Amino acid sequence: MAKQINVALIGNPNTGKSSVFNILTGLNQKVGNYPGITVEKKQGTCQLERNLKAHIIDLPGTYSLNASSLDENVVIELLLNKKDKDYPDVAVVIADIENLKRNLLLFTQIKDLGIPTILAINMADRMKRKAISLNIKELEEKLGTKIVLISSRKKTGIETLKSLISNYNSLSLTPCINSSKIAPEYFERLQKTFPNQDLYKLWLVVTQDVNFGKLNRKKINGIQPFQTESITNLKRLQQKETIARYQFINDTLKKTLSIDSKNAKDLRSRFDKILTHKFWGYVIFFSILLLIFQAIFDWSTYPMDFIDNSFTLLSEWLKINLPPGVFSNLIAEGIIPGLGGIVIFIPQIAFLFLFISILEESGYMSRVVFLMDRIMRRFGLSGKSVVPLVSGTACAIPAIMATRNIENWKERLITILVTPFITCAARLPVYLIIISLVIPEGRVLGIISLQGLTLLILYGLGFAAAIIAAYTLDKYLHVKSKSFFVIEMPNYKLPLLKNVGITVLEKTKSFVFGAGKIILAISIILWVMGSYGPGEFNQAEEIVLQQTEQQNLSQEELAIKLSSFKLENSYIGMVGKFIEPAVKPLGYDWKIGIALISSFAAREVFIGTLATMYNVGNDEVETIKERMAAEINPSNGAPLFNLASGISLLLFYAFAMQCMSTLAIVKRETNSWKWPLWQLLSMTALAYIVALAAYQILK
């Protein structure tokens, strides 16, 4: 059997660590969470030699081992715990050639832990353009390690990196600096108390208490009590250690690194002046958003129509070819239409993730964060809050996890509470089908799509609601605390197709399969509730025949009357009729009411629910969109989905929580049911009032 070693990929944010991970592992990777915490864990496998495999862990980005957030603490916990199954046999520190000085701080700390450490300097293809020269041999001697120049863009140096990983046993374990010289007396006491422990590891364990409070540790009998320093003194010693490391790094780089700035060809500053301009920066950003939303509609029309028609034909084919019975009806009328209600939106969701991935890969997203910080501060949020808010356009759950980077509790709590207002990918299916039903396909000035413009406005509404709510909460939550916003501006670069492809595939797959499980379960429940009922449901044929005896209806019209009667008198019809008085003022019927309730499991279930209900007992070959467009409001005989009811629905979903999973994450992150329940009640009340006002004005 092939031997397997653990390899930890570690580095500062924006050094190309994830790109290296993708090159090494390809599609042999999986994403999960670290046990007990909501921090993303990426791991994969890579064949190094014939009988040697690498289990590669892509650790969260961190600037040093002096953690200031919980996700950074993941790195430290792994590197300090030899009993962890993922404890690395070798660490690969990914550095950026243009930020080598800063990156080497983390490298020296990891190497001083006694872990075999390789330095992989990424973006080597830029050295000539930036007029950077590096004496690799001398730098290896100074740092006591092996160094490889790599380019994740051109995929150079990767084979050399694999070879160095394979031969990790030959790496030197000599530390870069002697940490005990920082405070000799303190470290001497520490060593006497724990004589068999690595001194630098002990030092890191002690100093992490500064950041994360007291840890519950078991007392060890036979060891004299250790008199620790005050928090103030420990912070001072941390600073002395950092200064000592930078002195070592400066001395090393003076002899090994040179940059001829006169010959460097750098367009970054010119781009930044335009893209972060206090006026043109916003114009460019919103123009890009408009272009994205228009493309989502225009590019995905053909694949969506194909998927919609395919599921409709599949459902009809199953009705004809499967033997008659309950199970066949369940598949043809319940499961297939329900799944079709989510699969149809794969093209648009994939395009959304494609554009977000391109913006992140190119380095533009960091400029957006910097740009929006100017607005955020006026509403009581840190610039760091922008990262979760921007991430919220994909999904609120990882966005709320991302708030762990915000050290200030008040700002973190406000960000958690307002993030669900941001339009996420789960709202997209609801928006898209309602917009296509009630907004005409015309264009403004012959260029801008009305439907794309409506989608942009809905995203803008979500963002506006978030910052207004943040401003209100900032005034309500009286916590005296401030934090400062620091963001790194990575270099501009052409997005790597492989990285973009993997991101789109993984995110879309996660979205579809995550929602698919819920939709499948709900579709089955809804079909059962819609196919059975008490009382008059069981005499449906007799009652309908009596009611239509004088009307001379065709067989087709009679079948429609029968299926409509059965649905209204089924179990789901009874529930729908019960809640109809509450939703009728919003312009909805009982079917939409059922869809609203079921979509609390996940917003995108709304379309799948309607698709299932409209398909129960329906023999017509119609697509989801056609069935929704054909629905009639019995009170006035007009189409149910018109401008008034459509806008009402769009606004309801723009402001309502409607996501069980988000509530669970908020509870976990705040460690209280108070905040998620407050979120649910306040957002639902706001959504109801706004939707009610919109319908009553527009009807």
Long-range contacts (C-beta under 8 A, 24 or more apart in sequence): 2-50, 2-51, 2-52, 2-53, 3-51, 3-52, 3-53, 4-45, 4-52, 4-53, 4-54, 4-55, 5-52, 5-53, 5-54, 5-55, 5-89, 5-90, 5-165, 5-168, 6-54, 6-55, 6-57, 6-86, 6-87, 6-88, 6-89, 6-90, 7-46, 7-54, 7-55, 7-56, 7-57, 7-88, 7-89, 7-90, 7-91, 7-92, 7-165, 8-56, 8-57, 8-59, 8-78, 8-79, 8-86, 8-88, 8-90, 8-91, 8-92, 9-56, 9-57, 9-58, 9-59, 9-92, 9-94, 10-59, 10-62, 10-75, 10-91, 10-92, 10-93, 10-94, 10-106, 10-110, 11-61, 11-93, 11-94, 11-95, 11-103, 11-106, 12-61, 12-62, 12-63, 12-95, 12-96, 12-99, 12-102, 12-103, 12-106, 12-488, 13-61, 13-63, 13-488, 14-61, 14-96, 14-363, 14-366, 14-488, 14-490, 15-61, 15-94, 15-95, 15-96, 15-99, 15-103, 15-122, 16-94, 16-96, 16-122, 16-123, 16-152, 17-58, 17-61, 17-94, 18-42, 18-58, 18-499, 19-122, 19-152, 19-153, 19-496, 19-499, 20-92, 20-94, 20-120, 20-122, 20-150, 20-152, 20-158, 20-161, 21-56, 21-58, 22-496, 22-498, 22-499, 22-502, 23-152, 23-155, 23-158, 23-498, 24-54, 24-56, 24-158, 24-162, 25-56, 27-502, 31-506, 31-510, 34-74, 37-70, 37-74, 38-401, 38-404, 38-665, 38-668, 38-669, 39-70, 39-71, 39-74, 39-401, 39-404, 40-398, 40-401, 43-86, 46-162, 48-162, 48-165, 48-166, 49-166, 52-166, 54-162, 54-165, 55-86, 57-86, 57-88, 62-106, 63-102, 63-105, 63-106, 64-105, 64-106, 64-109, 64-242, 65-106, 65-109, 65-110, 65-204, 66-207, 66-211, 66-238, 66-242, 67-208, 67-211, 67-212, 68-211, 68-407, 69-404, 69-405, 69-406, 69-407, 70-212, 70-404, 71-404, 71-405, 73-208, 73-211, 73-212, 76-204, 76-208, 79-110, 79-113, 79-115, 80-113, 80-201, 80-204, 80-205, 88-115, 89-116, 89-168, 90-115, 90-116, 90-117, 90-118, 90-165, 90-168, 90-171, 91-115, 91-116, 91-117, 91-118, 92-117, 92-118, 92-120, 92-161, 92-165, 93-117, 93-118, 93-119, 93-120, 94-120, 94-122, 95-119, 95-120, 95-121, 95-122, 96-121, 96-122, 96-123, 97-121, 97-122, 97-123, 97-124, 97-126, 97-127, 97-130, 97-132, 97-134, 97-149, 98-123, 98-126, 98-130, 98-132, 98-491, 100-253, 100-257, 101-246, 101-249, 101-250, 101-253, 104-143, 104-249, 104-252, 104-253, 105-242, 105-245, 105-246, 105-249, 107-143, 108-143, 108-176, 108-177, 108-245, 108-248, 108-249, 109-245, 111-143, 111-144, 111-145, 111-175, 111-176, 112-175, 112-176, 112-177, 112-179, 112-200, 113-198, 113-200, 113-201, 113-204, 114-173, 114-175, 114-198, 114-200, 114-201, 115-173, 116-168, 116-169, 116-171, 116-173, 117-145, 117-171, 118-145, 118-146, 118-147, 118-148, 118-161, 118-164, 118-165, 118-168, 118-171, 119-143, 119-145, 119-146, 119-147, 119-148, 120-147, 120-148, 120-150, 120-157, 120-161, 121-147, 121-148, 121-149, 121-150, 122-150, 122-151, 122-152, 123-151, 123-152, 123-153, 123-491, 124-149, 124-150, 124-151, 124-156, 124-157, 125-151, 125-153, 125-154, 125-156, 126-491, 129-264, 129-265, 130-259, 130-264, 130-265, 130-266, 131-259, 131-260, 131-261, 131-262, 131-263, 131-264, 132-257, 132-258, 132-259, 133-257, 133-258, 133-259, 133-260, 134-256, 134-257, 135-255, 135-256, 135-257, 138-255, 138-256, 139-252, 139-256, 139-257, 142-252, 142-255, 142-256, 143-176, 143-252, 144-172, 144-174, 144-176, 145-171, 145-172, 146-171, 152-496, 153-493, 153-494, 153-496, 175-200, 176-245, 176-248, 177-244, 177-245, 177-248, 179-203, 179-241, 179-244, 181-244, 182-237, 182-240, 182-241, 182-244, 183-237, 183-240, 186-229, 186-237, 189-226, 189-227, 190-226, 193-223, 193-224, 193-226, 194-223, 194-226, 203-241, 206-234, 207-234, 207-237, 207-238, 209-234, 210-234, 210-235, 210-238, 267-492, 268-491, 268-492, 271-492, 272-367, 272-489, 275-364, 275-367, 275-371, 276-367, 276-370, 276-371, 278-374, 281-367, 281-371, 282-371, 285-368, 285-371, 286-456, 288-359, 289-456, 289-459, 290-448, 290-452, 290-453, 290-456, 292-352, 292-355, 293-452, 293-453, 293-455, 293-456, 293-459, 294-448, 294-449, 294-452, 295-351, 295-355, 296-348, 296-351, 296-352, 296-432, 296-452, 296-455, 297-348, 297-432, 297-449, 297-451, 297-452, 297-455, 298-449, 298-452, 299-347, 299-351, 300-347, 300-348, 300-351, 303-346, 303-347, 304-344, 304-345, 304-347, 304-348, 307-340, 307-343, 307-344, 307-346, 307-347, 308-340, 308-344, 308-623, 308-624, 308-625, 309-623, 311-336, 311-337, 311-339, 311-340, 311-343, 311-344, 312-340, 312-621, 312-622, 312-623, 312-624, 313-621, 315-340, 315-615, 316-621, 319-619, 326-531, 329-527, 329-531, 330-524, 330-527, 330-528, 333-527, 333-531, 333-612, 333-615, 333-616, 333-617, 333-618, 334-523, 334-524, 334-526, 334-527, 334-528, 334-531, 334-612, 334-615, 334-616, 335-520, 335-523, 335-524, 335-527, 337-523, 337-608, 337-611, 337-612, 337-614, 337-615, 337-624, 338-519, 338-520, 338-522, 338-523, 338-526, 338-527, 338-608, 338-609, 338-611, 338-612, 339-516, 339-519, 339-520, 339-523, 339-608, 340-608, 340-611, 340-624, 341-429, 341-519, 341-607, 341-608, 341-609, 341-610, 341-611, 341-612, 341-624, 342-429, 342-512, 342-515, 342-516, 342-519, 342-604, 342-607, 342-608, 343-512, 344-429, 344-607, 344-624, 345-428, 345-429, 345-432, 345-604, 345-607, 346-508, 346-512, 348-428, 348-429, 348-432, 349-425, 349-428, 349-429, 349-508, 349-511, 349-512, 350-504, 350-508, 352-393, 352-394, 352-425, 352-428, 353-394, 353-425, 353-503, 353-504, 353-507, 353-508, 354-500, 354-504, 356-393, 356-394, 357-495, 357-499, 357-500, 357-503, 357-504, 357-507, 358-495, 358-500, 361-493, 361-495, 361-496, 361-499, 361-500, 362-492, 362-493, 362-494, 362-495, 363-489, 363-490, 363-491, 363-492, 363-493, 364-492, 365-390, 366-487, 366-488, 366-489, 366-490, 367-489, 369-487, 370-487, 370-489, 373-485, 373-487, 375-467, 376-467, 377-485, 378-471, 379-467, 379-468, 379-470, 379-471, 379-474, 380-411, 380-414, 380-470, 380-471, 380-473, 380-474, 380-475, 381-411, 381-414, 381-415, 381-467, 381-470, 381-474, 382-406, 382-408, 382-411, 382-415, 382-483, 382-484, 382-485, 383-485, 383-487, 384-411, 384-483, 384-485, 384-487, 385-411, 385-414, 385-415, 385-470, 388-415, 388-419, 389-415, 389-418, 389-419, 389-422, 389-463, 389-466, 392-419, 392-420, 392-422, 392-423, 392-424, 393-422, 393-423, 393-424, 393-425, 393-459, 394-424, 394-425, 394-507, 395-424, 395-425, 395-426, 395-511, 396-420, 396-422, 396-424, 396-659, 396-662, 396-665, 397-661, 397-662, 397-665, 399-424, 400-662, 400-665, 400-666, 400-669, 401-665, 401-669, 403-669, 404-669, 406-483, 407-483, 408-481, 408-482, 408-483, 409-479, 409-481, 410-474, 410-477, 410-479, 410-481, 411-481, 411-483, 413-477, 413-670, 413-675, 414-470, 414-473, 414-474, 414-477, 415-470, 416-666, 416-669, 416-670, 416-675, 417-469, 417-473, 417-666, 417-675, 417-678, 417-679, 418-465, 418-466, 418-467, 418-469, 418-470, 418-473, 419-466, 420-657, 420-659, 420-662, 420-679, 420-683, 421-462, 421-463, 421-465, 421-466, 421-469, 421-655, 421-683, 422-462, 422-463, 422-466, 423-458, 423-459, 423-462, 423-654, 424-603, 425-511, 426-511, 426-515, 426-602, 426-603, 426-604, 426-659, 427-458, 427-603, 427-604, 427-653, 427-654, 428-604, 429-603, 429-604, 429-606, 429-607, 430-599, 430-603, 430-604, 430-606, 430-607, 430-649, 430-650, 430-653, 431-455, 431-458, 431-650, 431-653, 433-607, 433-624, 433-625, 433-628, 434-641, 434-646, 434-649, 434-650, 435-646, 435-650, 436-625, 437-625, 437-628, 437-629, 437-641, 437-646, 438-641, 438-642, 438-643, 438-645, 438-646, 438-647, 439-646, 454-650, 458-650, 458-654, 461-651, 461-654, 461-655, 462-654, 465-654, 465-655, 465-686, 514-602, 515-602, 515-604, 515-605, 518-601, 518-602, 518-605, 519-602, 519-604, 519-605, 519-608, 522-598, 522-601, 522-605, 522-608, 522-609, 523-608, 523-609, 523-612, 526-572, 526-594, 526-598, 526-609, 526-612, 526-613, 527-612, 527-616, 528-571, 529-570, 529-571, 529-572, 529-575, 530-567, 530-570, 530-571, 530-572, 530-573, 530-612, 530-613, 530-616, 530-617, 531-570, 531-616, 531-617, 532-570, 532-571, 533-566, 533-569, 533-570, 533-571, 533-573, 533-574, 534-571, 535-569, 536-569, 537-566, 537-569, 537-570, 540-565, 540-566, 540-569, 559-619, 562-617, 563-616, 563-617, 563-618, 566-616, 566-617, 567-613, 567-616, 567-617, 570-616, 572-613, 585-692, 585-695, 585-696, 586-645, 586-648, 586-649, 586-652, 586-688, 586-691, 586-692, 586-695, 587-642, 587-644, 587-645, 587-648, 587-649, 587-695, 587-699, 588-645, 588-648, 588-649, 589-631, 589-633, 589-634, 589-640, 591-631, 592-640, 592-649, 596-652, 596-658, 599-658, 600-658, 600-659, 600-660, 601-660, 602-659, 602-660, 602-661, 603-653, 603-658, 603-659, 606-653, 643-698, 644-694, 644-695, 644-698, 644-699, 645-695, 647-694, 647-695, 647-698, 648-691, 648-692, 648-694, 648-695, 648-698, 649-691, 651-687, 651-690, 651-691, 651-694, 652-687, 652-688, 652-690, 652-691, 653-687, 654-687, 654-690, 655-683, 655-686, 655-687, 655-690, 656-683, 656-684, 656-686, 656-687, 656-688, 657-683, 657-684
